[in-house]
Amino acid sequence: MKKIFAVLFGLAVLISNANGQGDQPNGAIMPAFPKGKETDVKFYSADGSAVTGRDAFERMPKAGLVLWLAGNQFFAMDDVVHAFQKNHPGTTVGLITLPPGLLLQAIKTGGWIYGDMAYRGLPDVYASVNLGHLKQLKAAGTMESYMVYMHNELQIMVAKNNPKKITGIKDLVREDVRTSMPNPINEGIMQFYIRKVLERHGLWQAISGGKECVSCQTTKNNWFTAVHHRETPDRIKAGQTDAGVVWKTEVLEARRAGADIDAVELPDEDSLRSEVAYVIGALNASPHRKEAEAFLDFLRTPAGQDAYAKFGFVKATGADLKLKPIN
């Protein structure tokens, strides 16, 4: 019986739990899928067509490959998945693109609460913007190896023509500047990158107001988001925010979507362009191990790298793309 339970729990599918409860034996609770982010869960049929939201969760048991990837690549994933399916026809793909800390929480607790239902399961492949998340999986015996598959950099997103004349990080705490910033609880961009820059400039307290929270007003001028790559451009468009630190790729995506925004480029020490690395690996218990390894192999190909590069991501080097042990 224990063996059967372990196999079922490790399946990389999201199985609907009729009682809608997400409690685990150790008292941990599966995270709630963020409201309004229905398009961050997708199921791609073999022909490349996709459904989102609850429909995607319900079909996830049929997926031949399940990917949980750091959310700031959501806008590239249709192209990435379609390119992968072109090389691997017939493979259906389940996808979730949310902050990597939130994905990690769901891996640790075995699934998600979506609305009033619990959907249990694990991914075949997990990706983050920081190796620290993967080290936690290594410590739990869940993942052994990884590779770097692309790079990015930080920029300050502002309204069109930069009406507040923001020139750099220190302007984010001016009295007349309202900011929208990723939360420090589960958004890797803040946990591992932006906070480092703010602390080096002595600005963390002025932004956070001593708070670490999600979807909250930390000071009269700063808002911490739940999913920054969607909220920050929306808040700027709505006139609620003047500026927010995001990935360069998110600036490009907002422009593609027709947003009247601009970006302030940052010097190397603040953009962290030499440090930002996206890391990815297959879970040890993946029942779709062949497909998981095929996806990692695909990312090493020109087609895989080009699918991301067309959206502004920086291609990985040959050395980056070699599998390495998580230490």
C-alpha positions, 0 to 999 in steps of 0.5 A: 500500500505504501508503495502504491501511495508513493507512486501516485503521489509522485505522478507528474499529473494534477489529479482533482481531489473531490473533497477540495482539501489541500492539507498534507499529513505533515500539516503543510497546505498546498498553495492557492493558485493566484486569482486572475492568473488563469492563463498561467496554467495551460494544457497543450494538445498534440496539435498545439492548441491550448486550454487554460485555467480549470480546463487545463488542470482537468486535462493535466493527467493526460499530459505527456510532459509537465513543466513548471517554469519561472513565470517571467517567461510566460509570453514565450511559452507558446513558441517554445512548446510549439517548437518542442512539439514540432520535434516531438510530435504527439507529445501533449504538454502541461505548463504552469508559469508562476513565481518560482518560489510559489512553484517550489512550495507546490512541489513541496506540498504536492500540488495546488488549490484552484478555486475550491478544488485541490489538484495534486501532483508534481512536474517532470521539469522545474525551472527557477531564476536561482540555483538556491531553489534547486538546492532545496530540491536536492536536499529533499532528494527530489532533483540531482542535476541542472543546467543554465538555459538562458539569461536576462537583466533588470530594467526599470519599467516606466510610463511612455516618455518617462514623465517622472524623469527616472534615471536609476535605482535611487530615484525609486524612493523619491517622494513623487515616485510610486513604485510597483515591486515584486514581492519578497515572499515567492518572486525570485526576481526580488528574492535573489536580484532586486533586493540585493541591488536595493540593499546595496544602495541602502534603499530596502527599508524605504521600499519595503517599510519593514514588511514582507508580504504579497499583494500589499501596500508597504509604504504610501508609495510602494506596492508589492505584487503577487505576480509582478510581470503582469501587475506592474505594467497594468498598474503603470497603464492604470496610472497607479504606479510610476515605475517598477523593476522588472526583467528586460524581457517583460518590458519588450512583452508589454510593448508587444501587447501595446502598452505605452511604457518605456524602460530605463536601462541600468548599469551592469552593477544594477542590471545584474546582467552578468549574474542572472541565470535561469536554471532547470532540471528534471525531477527524480520521480518523473514518470515521463523521464524520457520526455523530460530529458527530451525537453532539456535536450531541445533547449540545447538546440538552436531551435530551443535557444531561438524560441526564447531569444526572439523574446529578448532572452539572452542565449546560454553558452555551450558550457551553461547548457551542460548538465551539472550536479546540484551542489 
